[in-house]
Amino acid sequence: MLEQTTTVPTPWWARLLTWLGLPLAGAALLFLAVRVVWWLPLPGPLSLIRELPGTAATIAAAAAGALLGLVLAGLADRESLTVRITRADVMLTRPGSTVAVPRPDIAVAFPDRDRLVLLGRTGRELAREPSHLSARRLRAAFTGNGIAWADQDPYLASYRRWVPGLPELPETAHALLAARQKAIESGDENDQRDLRGELARLGYVIRDDRKRQHWRRADG
């Protein structure tokens, strides 16, 4: 009999290390940087750094480093995924975000580098979320609940690289892919995600390789 709920969370100790380790590392790095400055030959205006009160400069640098570390910790923690499998849904939860996919709609789950992907029975992409969870734990959770698991994208050989003007794609798809390419180059992740969704509604699945886009048609 299937369990009522199976949960695969990001380990609490990993999140704790993120929130403690990054601020401490940032403080230590800037603290050392300020100390090293006193021993380096600095040109022109940069030599004025040595005229700052040593203790005040060191404390300010350590505080700035800790603050920068907290910002980085917040960004990293946004990718702390929890996977919850119930009899009705598979829920992918990150701080501030939850994606729920009806369980009967899922054909296969697989890891794609630092993403967890759920595909539907026609090959359409149902979810793609950042994930640093153990593939072994995820495999056990999905297969233990009767959901197929693959070690890589089962449609990997079907993707083609996007280049402007391909006759196989309609103008609407080209326009969305061109806009998404600009979002990739500018680092706008929200726009990338929204445009991926628009392309999915047209029946196209997108896979990124570095800053290049690859596409395939969903089988259905």
N, C-alpha and C positions, 0 to 999 in steps of 0.2 A: 504493500500500500504506500502511496506517495506521501511524503511529509507535507504538513500543512504549509510550512514556509521554510525555505532554505535561504540563508543570508551569507554572502561573502563580503565582508567589510574591509576597508583599508585598515590595517592593524593600528590600534591606538598608539602604540609606541612609535610607529613611523610618523604619525602626525605630530606627536610630542617632540620627536627629534627635529622635525621641520621647524616648529615654532620656537624651539630653544636653540637649535644648532645654527640656523641661518643668522639670527641677530648676533649671537656670540661670535660667529665667524666674521661677520661684517665689522663688528666693533674691533676685533683683534687685528684684522687686516689694515683698517685705517689707522689704528693706534700704531702699528709697526711702520706704516707709511710715513706718518708724521715724525717718528723717531729717526727714520732713515734720512729724512730731508735734512736734518741738522748736520749730517756727515757728507752730504753730496755737494759738489760745486754747482750752484745754481746761477744761470745767467740773468742779467738785467733785473727787471721788476720782481722776478720770482725769488730773488735773494731776500726780499722784504719779509718772507715767511719766517726767517730766522729771528726777526725782531719781535714777533709775537711772543707773549708770555708762554713759556714752555708748558706749564701745567694746564693753563686754560686751553691752549691749542690741542693738547693731547686729549683732554676731556671732551672738547667739542668734536674732535675727529672720531673718538670712540662712540659718542652719542649719535653722530651722523651715520656711522657704520651700522650701529644697532637698528636705527630707523630704516635704513636701506634694507637690512636683513629682514625686518618685519614686513616690509612691502613685498619682498621676494617670497617670504613664507606664505603671505596671503595669496599670491598668485599660484604658488605650488599647491596650496591646500584646496584651491578650486578644482583641482584634478583628483581629489581624494574620492574615489568612486566606491559606492556600496551597491552590490547587486542583490536584489531580493526577488526570489522566485516563489510565487504562490500558485495555487491551482488555477487562478484566473489570468494573472499577468506576470510579466517580467518587468521589474522596476529598476531603473538605473538612476541612482541619486548621487548628486554632488552638492556641496554647499550652495544653496540658492537655486538649485535646478533639479527637477525630477522628470524623467521620461518613462512613461508606462506603455508597454506594448502588450496587447492581448496575446496570451500564450498560444492559442490555436493558430495564430497568424505566423508564428516563427517556424521557419524550416531548418535553419542552422545558425549557430553562433561561432564566431572565430576571432582571433586576435589579428589586428593589422598594425604591426609595429606598436605604437603607444595608444592604440584605440581598440575598444571592444565593439564589434559590429554584429548586428542581428539582421538576417536576411529573411524575406518572406518567401512564400512557396512559388512565386513567379520570378524570383531573382531580384525583386525590388529591395532597396535598403530601408529597413524599418527604424534603425537606430545606429548611431556612431558616436561613442562617447570616449573621452580620454580615460585611459585605464593603465595603472601600474600594478594591477593585481596579478598574482601568480597564475599563469596559464594552467598549471596542474590543478589548483583549487577551483578555477572556473570550469575546467573540463569535468571534474568530479561533480560539481553542482549541477551543471546543465544535463549531463548524461544521466546522473542519478535521478533527474526529474523527467526523463524521457525526451529531452530536446537534443537534437544532433549537434555535435561539436566537430569542427575542422581545425587543423593546425594552421591553415592559411586560407585565403580567399579561394573558394572553389571555382570562381569565375575568373581567376587571375589571367588566364591565357586569352580571355575575350576582350580585354581592354585595348584601346588604340589611343595613341597620343593625339591630343587636340592641336590642330594648327588652323589658323583662320582660313576660311574658304573651302573647307572640306565639303564636297558635294553630298556626302551621305547625311549631313546634318542640316536641318532647316535654319533659316535666318534667326528665328527666335532663340534657338539653342546657341547659335554662334554669338549672339548679342549677350546672353547670360554668361557664357564662358569667357568672353572678352572682359566683361565687367568683373567677373570673379578673378581673372588673372591680375587685374589691377589691384584687387583687394589682397591677393596673395603677396604681391610685390610691396604693398604698403603695410602688410602685417595686420590688416583689419580682419580679425577672426570672426567677429559677429557677422560682417557682410559676407564672408566666405560661407558661413553656415547657412545664412538666409538664401543665398544664391544656389547653394547645393540643394536646398529644399525646393526651390523653384524648378530646377532641372529635374529633380525627382518627380515632380508633378507632370513633367512632360514625358517621363518614362526613361530618363537617363540616370545612370549611376556614375559617380565621379570618384576617381582615386588620384591622390596627389603623390608625386614622386619628386622630392625636393621642391622646386618651384614650377614643376611642369604638371599639367593636368592630363589625365587619361580618362577615357569615357567608354561606356558600353551601354547597350540597350538592355533594359530589363526584359526578360523572356516573355513576360505576360503582356 
